[in-house]
Amino acid sequence: MMPRAALALALALAAAQAGAAPAKGFQFGVIGHSFKAGADAAVLRRAIAEASAGNAAFVVATGIKAAGEPCSDKLYGQRRAMFDAADKPMIVSLAGSDWTGCKNSAGRSNAIERLNRLRELYFADAQSLGERRLALTRQSASAKFRSYAENAHWEYGNVLFATLNLPARNNHFLPEAGRNSEFEDRLVANRAWLQRLFTLAARKRLAGVVLFCDGDPGLQADAGFSLLAGFQSKPSKQDGFAEPRRQLKALAEKFNGKVLLVDAQGGAQAENGNTAGNGNGNGNAASAAATGGEPAIVWRGNLGQLSLAAEWAELRVSPGAAALFTVKGGGADAAQ
């Protein structure tokens, strides 16, 4: 029979490998999509270093490049090397600027090919990036959704974490007729993914669900508020976030725990001069709270939203506390 001390050590190691966290709580880091022209690599490198420097169990990066940077394999590979060099597990959540605006040498959209290339380079196996790896479950493990490797979930400390491909710029909805197959197929995949996540969290009676995405779906907008108010003169314009917004609100309402969505659009309004009518989903209460420089979670019932304006932020999870999720601090405001 194994000695008691050896057995305790083996159990502790097994728990750590499974992603279990101490009952007293834990921290995780989030890198905001705060890239600036001319200093993108430096900003990202600093954010990775600072977000990884503390006691974060893992770090989630919301995007890998700025819209003005090339969509080249070389740059994709350079950024992956930066994530792999981090000493903490690094999970990448794609941003629209990583792929939606990419064009080929003829000036035509190359978005879908570049998205597929990112899937090959970043999401080929069921692990995070970084020197220390974290086991992930990808949606691509399901034969029906084998293309959607960017959607991943992992459990840590009685909380379910997951990435969701919701790019800014109206969820990559294209108004031109006959050109929305990517958008429509991804809607189906995301719908199934969200249902799976909340079913799992409810079955396991988890304390919370945290979702990471690029675009702001407008969860905190007032009832009846349209993210596309600026397009009222164009009735055919569709709100690309309408379906995931409705589904998230419905699923959160039925869930007994806390639900937190972290998006990367907190600094977009101040940096780009965007308004709620630009199709990005900016301008709501969560974004307004974030653009002051200090990240803040805006809650309505059990559904919270953090629109990250800073280069990075550290969040604390406190099981059993009145506030399950709190923002401890972060890097410089991207709008400054």
C-alpha positions as CSV (number, residue, x, y, z in Angstrom):
1,M,0.0,0.0,0.0
2,M,1.3,3.5,-0.8
3,P,2.4,5.5,2.2
4,R,-0.1,8.2,3.3
5,A,2.3,11.1,2.5
6,A,3.1,9.7,-1.0
7,L,-0.6,9.2,-1.7
8,A,-1.4,12.8,-0.7
9,L,1.4,14.1,-3.0
10,A,0.2,11.9,-5.9
11,L,-3.4,13.2,-5.4
12,A,-2.2,16.8,-5.3
13,L,-0.2,16.4,-8.5
14,A,-3.1,14.8,-10.2
15,A,-5.4,17.7,-9.2
16,A,-2.9,20.2,-10.5
17,Q,-2.6,18.5,-13.8
18,A,-6.3,18.4,-14.2
19,G,-6.5,22.2,-13.8
20,A,-7.9,22.2,-10.2
21,A,-7.3,25.3,-8.2
22,P,-7.0,26.1,-4.5
23,A,-10.4,26.6,-2.7
24,K,-9.1,30.0,-1.6
25,G,-9.4,31.3,-5.1
26,F,-7.0,32.2,-8.0
27,Q,-6.2,34.8,-10.6
28,F,-6.1,34.8,-14.4
29,G,-4.8,37.4,-16.8
30,V,-6.4,38.8,-20.0
31,I,-4.5,40.7,-22.7
32,G,-6.7,43.3,-24.4
33,H,-6.5,43.8,-28.1
34,S,-4.7,47.1,-27.6
35,F,-2.3,47.1,-30.6
36,K,-1.2,50.4,-32.0
37,A,0.4,51.1,-35.4
38,G,4.2,51.0,-35.3
39,A,4.4,49.4,-31.8
40,D,2.3,46.4,-32.1
41,A,4.9,43.7,-31.3
42,A,6.3,45.7,-28.4
43,V,2.9,46.3,-26.9
44,L,2.0,42.7,-27.1
45,R,5.4,41.5,-25.8
46,R,5.1,43.8,-22.8
47,A,1.5,42.8,-22.1
48,I,2.5,39.1,-22.2
49,A,5.3,39.7,-19.8
50,E,3.3,41.8,-17.3
51,A,0.2,39.6,-17.4
52,S,2.4,36.5,-16.8
53,A,4.5,38.0,-14.1
54,G,2.1,37.5,-11.1
55,N,0.3,34.5,-9.8
56,A,-2.0,34.1,-12.8
57,A,-3.0,30.5,-13.4
58,F,-3.3,31.2,-17.1
59,V,-3.5,34.1,-19.5
60,V,-6.0,34.7,-22.4
61,A,-4.9,36.8,-25.3
62,T,-7.8,38.4,-27.2
63,G,-6.1,38.7,-30.7
64,I,-2.7,38.4,-32.1
65,K,-2.2,41.4,-34.5
66,A,-3.5,44.8,-35.5
67,A,-5.7,45.3,-38.5
68,G,-2.9,47.2,-40.3
69,E,-0.3,44.5,-39.9
70,P,0.2,41.9,-42.6
71,C,-1.8,38.7,-42.6
72,S,1.3,36.7,-43.4
73,D,2.4,33.3,-42.2
74,K,5.6,35.0,-41.0
75,L,3.8,37.3,-38.7
76,Y,1.5,34.6,-37.5
77,G,4.5,32.5,-36.7
78,Q,6.3,35.3,-34.9
79,R,3.3,36.0,-32.6
80,R,2.9,32.3,-31.9
81,A,6.6,32.1,-30.8
82,M,5.9,35.1,-28.4
83,F,3.0,33.2,-26.8
84,D,5.0,30.0,-26.6
85,A,7.8,31.7,-24.8
86,A,5.5,32.8,-21.9
87,D,6.0,30.9,-18.7
88,K,2.2,30.7,-18.0
89,P,-0.4,28.7,-20.1
90,M,-1.5,31.1,-22.9
91,I,-4.9,30.7,-24.6
92,V,-5.5,32.6,-27.8
93,S,-9.0,34.0,-28.6
94,L,-9.1,35.2,-32.1
95,A,-9.9,38.9,-33.0
96,G,-11.5,40.1,-36.2
97,S,-8.3,42.0,-37.0
98,D,-6.4,38.7,-37.2
99,W,-8.4,37.5,-40.3
100,T,-11.6,39.4,-41.3
101,G,-9.8,42.2,-43.2
102,C,-7.1,40.1,-44.9
103,K,-6.8,40.4,-48.7
104,N,-4.8,38.5,-51.3
105,S,-2.4,40.0,-53.9
106,A,-5.3,40.9,-56.2
107,G,-7.0,42.9,-53.4
108,R,-9.8,40.4,-52.8
109,S,-10.9,39.1,-49.5
110,N,-8.7,36.3,-48.2
111,A,-10.4,36.1,-44.8
112,I,-11.6,32.5,-44.8
113,E,-8.3,31.1,-46.0
114,R,-6.4,33.1,-43.4
115,L,-8.9,32.0,-40.7
116,N,-8.2,28.4,-41.7
117,R,-4.5,29.0,-41.6
118,L,-4.7,30.4,-38.1
119,R,-6.6,27.3,-37.0
120,E,-3.7,25.2,-38.3
121,L,-1.0,27.3,-36.7
122,Y,-2.6,28.0,-33.3
123,F,-5.2,25.3,-32.6
124,A,-3.8,22.0,-33.9
125,D,-3.9,20.2,-30.6
126,A,-5.9,20.1,-27.4
127,Q,-3.4,22.2,-25.4
128,S,-2.7,25.9,-24.7
129,L,0.4,27.6,-25.8
130,G,3.2,28.7,-23.4
131,E,6.0,26.9,-21.6
132,R,3.4,25.4,-19.2
133,R,0.5,23.8,-21.0
134,L,-3.1,23.6,-20.0
135,A,-5.4,20.9,-21.4
136,L,-8.3,22.2,-23.5
137,T,-11.4,20.8,-25.1
138,R,-11.9,22.1,-28.6
139,Q,-15.2,22.2,-30.5
140,S,-13.4,20.6,-33.4
141,A,-13.4,17.4,-31.4
142,S,-16.9,17.1,-32.6
143,A,-17.1,15.7,-36.1
144,K,-19.9,18.1,-37.0
145,F,-17.9,21.1,-36.1
146,R,-14.3,19.9,-36.9
147,S,-13.4,23.3,-38.5
148,Y,-14.0,25.3,-35.3
149,A,-10.8,24.6,-33.4
150,E,-10.6,28.2,-32.2
151,N,-13.5,27.6,-29.8
152,A,-12.1,25.9,-26.7
153,H,-13.1,25.4,-23.1
154,W,-11.3,24.4,-19.9
155,E,-12.3,24.1,-16.3
156,Y,-10.4,25.7,-13.4
157,G,-11.4,26.1,-9.8
158,N,-15.1,25.2,-10.3
159,V,-15.5,27.7,-13.2
160,L,-15.8,26.9,-16.9
161,F,-13.8,29.1,-19.2
162,A,-14.3,29.2,-23.0
163,T,-13.3,31.1,-26.1
164,L,-15.9,32.1,-28.7
165,N,-15.2,33.4,-32.2
166,L,-17.2,36.6,-32.3
167,P,-15.1,39.1,-34.3
168,A,-15.6,42.9,-34.1
169,R,-17.0,44.7,-37.1
170,N,-20.5,43.2,-36.8
171,N,-19.5,39.6,-36.3
172,H,-18.1,39.6,-39.9
173,F,-21.6,39.9,-41.3
174,L,-21.3,41.1,-44.9
175,P,-24.2,42.9,-46.4
176,E,-23.5,41.8,-50.0
177,A,-25.9,39.0,-51.1
178,G,-24.5,35.5,-51.4
179,R,-21.3,36.3,-49.4
180,N,-22.3,35.3,-45.8
181,S,-21.7,31.6,-45.8
182,E,-18.9,32.0,-43.2
183,F,-21.0,34.1,-41.0
184,E,-24.0,31.8,-41.2
185,D,-22.0,28.6,-40.6
186,R,-20.3,30.1,-37.7
187,L,-23.6,31.2,-36.2
188,V,-24.7,27.5,-36.2
189,A,-21.4,26.4,-34.6
190,N,-21.4,29.1,-32.0
191,R,-25.1,28.3,-31.1
192,A,-24.2,24.7,-30.5
193,W,-21.0,25.6,-28.6
194,L,-22.8,27.9,-26.2
195,Q,-25.5,25.4,-25.6
196,R,-22.9,22.7,-24.9
197,L,-21.0,25.0,-22.5
198,F,-24.0,25.9,-20.4
199,T,-25.3,22.3,-20.3
200,L,-21.9,21.2,-19.0
201,A,-21.7,24.0,-16.4
202,A,-25.2,23.2,-15.2
203,R,-24.6,19.5,-15.0
204,K,-21.4,19.9,-13.0
205,R,-23.0,22.7,-10.9
206,L,-20.1,25.0,-11.5
207,A,-20.0,28.4,-9.8
208,G,-19.5,30.4,-13.0
209,V,-18.9,30.6,-16.8
210,V,-16.4,33.0,-18.3
211,L,-16.4,33.6,-22.1
212,F,-13.7,35.4,-24.1
213,C,-14.4,37.0,-27.5
214,D,-13.3,40.0,-29.6
215,G,-16.5,41.8,-30.5
216,D,-18.9,43.4,-28.0
217,P,-22.3,41.7,-28.5
218,G,-24.0,44.4,-26.4
219,L,-25.2,42.3,-23.5
220,Q,-25.6,45.3,-21.2
221,A,-27.6,47.4,-23.7
222,D,-31.1,48.5,-22.7
223,A,-34.0,46.4,-24.1
224,G,-34.8,47.4,-27.6
225,F,-31.4,49.1,-28.1
226,S,-30.0,48.5,-31.5
227,L,-26.2,48.2,-32.0
228,L,-26.8,49.5,-35.6
229,A,-28.7,52.6,-34.7
230,G,-26.4,54.6,-37.1
231,F,-27.7,52.4,-40.0
232,Q,-31.4,53.3,-39.6
233,S,-31.4,54.7,-43.1
234,K,-30.3,51.2,-44.3
235,P,-33.0,48.8,-43.2
236,S,-31.3,45.9,-44.8
237,K,-28.3,46.2,-42.5
238,Q,-28.3,43.3,-40.1
239,D,-27.1,43.2,-36.5
240,G,-24.6,40.4,-36.7
241,F,-24.6,40.0,-32.9
242,A,-28.3,39.7,-32.4
243,E,-28.5,36.0,-32.2
244,P,-25.6,35.3,-29.9
245,R,-26.8,38.2,-27.7
246,R,-30.3,36.7,-27.3
247,Q,-28.9,33.2,-26.7
248,L,-26.4,34.4,-24.1
249,K,-29.0,36.3,-22.2
250,A,-31.4,33.3,-22.3
251,L,-28.8,30.8,-21.2
252,A,-27.5,33.1,-18.4
253,E,-31.0,33.6,-17.1
254,K,-31.5,29.8,-16.6
255,F,-28.0,29.3,-15.1
256,N,-27.7,29.3,-11.3
257,G,-24.1,30.7,-11.2
258,K,-22.4,33.8,-12.5
259,V,-21.7,34.4,-16.2
260,L,-19.0,36.8,-17.3
261,L,-18.2,37.8,-20.9
262,V,-14.8,39.5,-21.6
263,D,-14.5,41.3,-24.9
264,A,-11.7,43.4,-26.4
265,Q,-13.7,46.5,-27.5
266,G,-13.4,48.7,-24.4
267,G,-10.8,51.0,-26.0
268,A,-12.1,51.0,-29.5
269,Q,-14.5,53.9,-29.1
270,A,-12.0,56.2,-27.6
271,E,-9.2,55.2,-30.0
272,N,-11.1,55.1,-33.2
273,G,-13.9,57.5,-32.6
274,N,-16.5,54.8,-33.0
275,T,-20.1,55.0,-31.7
276,A,-22.8,52.5,-31.0
277,G,-23.9,52.7,-34.6
278,N,-20.7,51.4,-36.1
279,G,-21.6,47.7,-36.0
280,N,-18.9,46.9,-33.4
281,G,-21.2,46.9,-30.4
282,N,-19.3,49.8,-28.7
283,G,-20.9,52.6,-26.8
284,N,-22.8,50.5,-24.2
285,A,-22.4,50.7,-20.4
286,A,-19.6,48.2,-20.2
287,S,-17.5,50.1,-22.7
288,A,-18.2,53.4,-21.0
289,A,-17.0,51.9,-17.7
290,A,-13.8,50.6,-19.2
291,T,-12.6,53.6,-21.2
292,G,-11.8,55.5,-18.1
293,G,-8.6,53.5,-17.7
294,E,-9.7,51.2,-14.9
295,P,-11.3,48.0,-16.1
296,A,-14.7,47.4,-14.6
297,I,-17.3,44.6,-14.8
298,V,-20.9,45.8,-15.4
299,W,-23.5,43.5,-14.1
300,R,-27.2,42.9,-14.8
301,G,-28.4,40.1,-12.6
302,N,-26.0,37.2,-12.9
303,L,-24.7,38.3,-16.3
304,G,-21.6,40.5,-16.3
305,Q,-19.5,42.1,-19.1
306,L,-16.0,43.4,-19.0
307,S,-15.0,45.4,-22.1
308,L,-11.3,45.6,-21.8
309,A,-9.6,48.9,-22.7
310,A,-6.3,48.3,-21.0
311,E,-3.3,46.4,-22.4
312,W,-4.0,43.7,-19.9
313,A,-6.0,43.0,-16.7
314,E,-5.8,40.5,-13.9
315,L,-9.1,39.1,-12.6
316,R,-9.6,37.2,-9.3
317,V,-12.0,34.3,-8.8
318,S,-13.2,33.9,-5.2
319,P,-15.4,30.8,-4.8
320,G,-18.0,31.3,-2.1
321,A,-17.6,35.1,-2.0
322,A,-20.4,37.6,-2.8
323,A,-18.4,38.8,-5.8
324,L,-17.2,35.7,-7.6
325,F,-15.2,37.8,-10.2
326,T,-13.3,41.0,-9.4
327,V,-10.8,43.0,-11.4
328,K,-7.6,43.4,-9.5
329,G,-5.8,45.7,-11.9
330,G,-4.1,45.9,-15.2
331,G,-1.9,47.7,-17.7
332,A,-2.1,51.0,-19.4
333,D,-5.3,52.3,-21.0
334,A,-5.1,51.6,-24.7
335,A,-6.9,55.0,-25.4
336,Q,-4.1,57.0,-23.7
